[in-house]
Amino acid sequence: MKHALLLSFLSLIVWTATIRAEESPFIHEPEPLTPSSVRPGAPWSEAPTRLPPLPGDADLIEFKLDGPADAFRYFIDGKHLEIGPDRVVRYTLVAESGSGARNITHEGIRCTPKGRYRVFAYETGGRFTQFEGNDWLTIATDGTEGYRLDLWRHHFCVPREFMPRPRKDMIRSLKGHISPRQNTGFQAD
């Protein structure tokens, strides 16, 4: 009898706890924050890169860096500047030292929130040599990659939209026909 009474009492406690849990003001299984109509996007995939010929001097567009003077002069090959189907801006960069020595690379920039770049090839012996085994890297903001930061921030990407500018606007910007205010995404004073 004692056991039957104890069993009845425990059953009553469990039943009461179940009812109270259902009446609880707390949400035990919240609904997901994302509406059911939102579907995950397709993952980004890189398109193949075709290497252009080395740039001719007539095709080079010099651009000035934002900030303190640099020991190099920077040029973009305007003839082979392109936006790929993967929305990567592919360009040939010429960095020229004060003594006239040139480093030529073929690179890509992605218009992501922090900017990503990749070096596809570099010039050796009068032709491009593919750069193997590298991946997309974040553009440094500490000044070590000033030209990439400027290309991403001012010339190649639409501010705060994370997409490439139209090619003709990139060329105008590199040539200095778009004021720096227009490049930043902020309204003029």
Secondary structure, DSSP 8 states (H G I E B T S, - for coil): -HHHHHHHHHHHHHHHHHHHHHT-SS-SS---SS-TT-------------------GGGEEEE--SSS--SSEEEEEGGG-EE-TTSEEEEEEEEE-TTS-EEEEEEEEE--TT-EEEEEEEEETTEEEE--S---EE--SSSTTHHHHHIIIIIIEETTTTEE--HHHHHHHHTT-S-HHHHHT----
